[in-house]
């Protein structure tokens, strides 16, 4: 029972982290980064895209952050995730 309570608490905290992103700041970060030097926005709208949920989107943004050496803080990563989700992905 205790393990179930801890698991549920963890899941609730994960939702809060995703909900806390600021899409307006994410848009600024996205537009001033090197994201669009590697690809255009078509990668977000392709029917065969590999990103299937918010967790995968965050993982991809973190991968791009590391590869492009943007050095975003965790809250900035979540802002970019919120922007991309609001603009392109529309995950619940």
C-alpha positions, -999 to 999 in steps of 0.1 A, spaced: 0 0 0 28 24 9 45 17 -25 13 25 -43 10 58 -25 46 67 -34 40 57 -70 9 78 -72 26 108 -56 54 105 -81 30 104 -111 13 135 -98 46 154 -95 55 144 -130 23 160 -143 30 192 -125 65 194 -141 50 192 -176 22 216 -168 47 241 -154 64 250 -187 60 285 -201 52 283 -238 60 320 -245 95 317 -230 98 283 -248 91 300 -281 118 327 -275 143 300 -266 134 279 -296 136 308 -320 169 320 -308 185 285 -306 201 265 -335 171 241 -336 160 252 -371 195 249 -385 193 211 -384 157 208 -396 126 228 -404 93 226 -386 82 198 -410 98 174 -386 71 182 -360 42 176 -384 53 145 -402 28 116 -398 57 92 -391 72 112 -363 89 92 -335 78 115 -307 46 99 -293 40 115 -259 53 143 -236 80 121 -221 94 114 -255 92 150 -265 111 161 -234 138 134 -241 141 147 -276 144 183 -265 171 173 -240 190 154 -267 189 184 -290 200 206 -261 230 184 -255 239 181 -292 235 219 -299 252 229 -266 225 253 -258 230 246 -220 193 252 -211 183 248 -175 156 222 -167 129 248 -165 140 262 -199 138 226 -214 102 223 -200 94 257 -215 105 245 -250 86 213 -245 55 233 -235 59 255 -266 64 226 -290 35 207 -275 12 237 -277 22 246 -312 27 213 -329 21 181 -309 -10 189 -287 -5 160 -263 -29 160 -234 
